Amino acid sequence: MKLNPRQQQAVTYISGPLLVLAGAGSGKTRVITEKIAHLIRRCDYKPKDIAAVTFTNKAAREMKERIHQTLGRPACRGLRVSTFHTLGLDIIRREIATLGMKPGFSLFDDQDSLALLKALTDDEMDVDKAWLKMAVSKISNWKNDMLSADQVLRTATGDDQIFAEVYEQYQRHLRAYNALDFDDLILLPTLLLRDNTKVRERWQKRIRYLLVDEYQDTNTSQYQLVKLLVGERARFTVVGDDDQSIYSWRGAQPKNLALLKEDFPQLEVIKLEQNYRSMERILKCANILIDNNPHLFVKRLFSDLGYGDPLRVMFGRNEENEAERVVAEIVRERFLKRTRYGDYAILYRGNHQARVFEKALMNNRIPYKMTGGQSFFARAEIKDIMAYLRLLVNPDDDNAFLRIINLPRRGIGPHNLERIGDLANQQQVSLFAACQIQGLNTLLSPQAYHSVHSFVELIQRTARKAAEPGVQSVGAIRDLIQFIQYEEWLFETSPSPAAAEMRMKNVNELYRWVSDMLSDEDDATHDEALSLEQAVNKLMLRDMLSRQEEEDDGDQVQLMTLHASKGLEFPYVFMVGMEEGLLPHQSSIDENNIEEERRLAYVGITRAQQRLTFTLARERRQYGETMRPEPSRFLAELPQDDVQWEDKQPKITHEEKQQRTADNIAALRNRLRSKD
């Protein structure tokens, strides 16, 4: 497919900073791919001079694969295509000495951070999980806004003072553990580039051209990182859509699009408005809805695919009936029109809405996939083996130590662990280092001391073998899993032999990944196999970024939140729960944050290719009470000539019913004949 004139202009413009305002379904990934090819083929850029960043591992993998198809894999060697956080991790690794950190640092995911905060507050405060999650969110937002613990402590007032004190303790412990959390992967490189001229100039020479996808999702520190990397030369292309900015709760700042114009007055703006996904009527409704939001840049999506069917609004008596009606529609259309289950998506505002739809699908034996289930790395068996690997590469990783010191059981109970912890605090060393201090045998029971000593020897012996290149390091991991008799442990503790086999299969899959990384890394940014430390950090980062976005191309109805649907497309879409309090969400109504909820509705509408149906319930149970919700205000904002409200349609006559029945019977006969 040829590029349209606007796409071609975006690909070939390289003389200054460029913002590509890419509407939904306008081919933005193709523009990025073709631009990288153009830079390499026609503009004297080498692959190693170019970096392209986005927000998820999945998006980075897809982009990398498209570039490989366009240029060929050998021509891409050295090209950086990654997430923001992977780029940050690479900068930290290469500048480890300048940052004053020890090599072999640990990466804390959100569960590790939660566990550390719980440990820090258990002795002094009686806090629940909700408070801890709020603390994680506060600290993350402060880091995204580039505020250190000291800065926050000086300015915090009210309840924030307690959170600021916890932030300071949390950072102290991270430093003691030689660990970084997810937000540090952006914050540390940004501060380093800001404060160190030599490092900044080095990275500006290393990355001569920068491309950023989903730019509207950048937070403060990510924007500053981009600014520092491109410098005054300002050779960059950012691609974004302010109408699809739906992640303010994660720190995203759609105003960063406006800041670009202020910080780079010579900024060129190119709009991609032709949509290759949806029927014109769907886009018309999306345009009119989003017109209710203020805009810095105005754009109008259009399509050459035809006008299409009216958007429909269906009612259920209650939430169960709403789900039953959606499933009945899918069954009817699949039977009469020979559609696939995989053609349908059910989109909702919150995960709690999924339960009734799952039940209705199961009752009708319809296969489905719910995006947002348990990730691969969240499984207990994977966290166990990853903890062993983390401790091998970083003996100071106390979280990993605590998870596996008595797993499988070694007779090292909580009292013995408490004594080890006290000794570690007295000597200001890690728990693993405390296990090697002379005199520990006087603090533990003989059996516990023997078990601790054996565990230390196992980790040290395996770490030495794993440090050897190639086959030796791979074999060390295999031997470790066998030596601790982990498979036997799974059969002892799993609810059934089948469950144990499935869990061991997951362990073997993890082992295969590690083996591939240690023997032959396929990432174009590396010329040789990774070390075990690099492999472990890469796996931890993959977990934090995407939670192993498990893909299944089977014929299944797709269930997901509106947030999770961004970037996807489906022939037939049901947007369910279109009610005040659900979409827009009640918290957004209370906080007067309707604009982002409208953008979320816009994202949902523009997922539909051929037909879009809205559903809502006349009654809905909430907190034990039956509510009568109002239809979402967003339905009233749509052009009503293009929307069919079920309760406003004229009653079907007896003759029309007979004709519809006859049409259905004819369709059934045709289908049966085709099978013969």
Salt bridges, closest charged atoms under 4 A:
ASP49 OD1 - LYS48 NZ 3.65
ASP49 OD2 - ARG208 NH1 3.01
GLU65 OE1 - ARG73 NH2 3.90
ASP90 OD2 - ARG80 NH1 2.45
ASP90 OD1 - ARG94 NE 3.14
GLU95 OE1 - ARG202 NH2 2.66
ASP109 OD2 - LYS383 NZ 3.74
ASP109 OD2 - ARG547 NH1 3.89
ASP110 OD1 - ARG547 NH2 2.55
ASP112 OD2 - ARG390 NH2 3.60
ASP122 OD2 - LYS118 NZ 3.29
ASP160 OD1 - LYS138 NZ 2.69
GLU168 OE2 - ARG172 NE 3.12
ASP181 OD2 - LYS143 NZ 2.79
ASP184 OD1 - LYS143 NZ 2.90
ASP195 OD1 - ARG194 NE 2.87
ASP213 OD1 - LYS28 NZ 3.06
GLU214 OE2 - LYS28 NZ 3.27
GLU214 OE1 - LYS566 NZ 2.85
ASP217 OD2 - LYS566 NZ 3.39
ASP241 OD1 - LYS299 NZ 2.53
ASP242 OD1 - LYS299 NZ 3.73
ASP243 OD1 - HIS295 NE2 2.66
ASP243 OD2 - LYS299 NZ 2.81
ASP263 OD2 - LYS227 NZ 3.53
GLU273 OE1 - ARG6 NH1 3.38
ASP291 OD2 - ARG300 NH1 2.49
GLU320 OE2 - ARG621 NH2 2.57
GLU322 OE1 - ARG620 NH2 2.98
GLU329 OE1 - ARG312 NH2 2.94
GLU329 OE1 - ARG332 NH2 3.66
GLU333 OE2 - ARG611 NH2 2.12
ASP343 OD1 - ARG340 NH1 3.59
GLU381 OE1 - ARG503 NE 3.13
ASP384 OD1 - ARG403 NE 2.84
ASP396 OD2 - LYS102 NZ 3.01
ASP397 OD2 - ARG390 NE 3.05
GLU457 OE2 - HIS453 NE2 3.39
ASP479 OD1 - ARG478 NH2 3.55
GLU509 OE2 - ARG512 NH2 2.64
ASP516 OD2 - ARG512 NH1 3.27
GLU521 OE2 - LYS538 NZ 3.01
ASP523 OD1 - LYS64 NZ 3.52
ASP523 OD2 - LYS538 NZ 3.26
ASP527 OD1 - ARG77 NH1 3.49
ASP543 OD1 - ARG547 NH1 2.50
GLU549 OE1 - ARG61 NH2 3.78
GLU550 OE2 - ARG379 NH2 3.54
GLU551 OE2 - ARG61 NH2 3.81
ASP555 OD2 - ARG334 NH2 3.97
ASP555 OD1 - ARG340 NH2 3.80
GLU569 OE1 - ARG277 NE 3.07
GLU579 OE2 - ARG620 NH2 2.63
GLU580 OE1 - ARG633 NH2 2.70
GLU596 OE1 - ARG599 NH2 3.53
GLU597 OE2 - ARG349 NH2 2.85
GLU619 OE2 - ARG628 NH1 3.25
GLU637 OE1 - ARG598 NE 2.87
ASP642 OD1 - ARG281 NH1 2.92
ASP642 OD2 - LYS284 NZ 2.75
GLU646 OE2 - ARG325 NH2 2.54
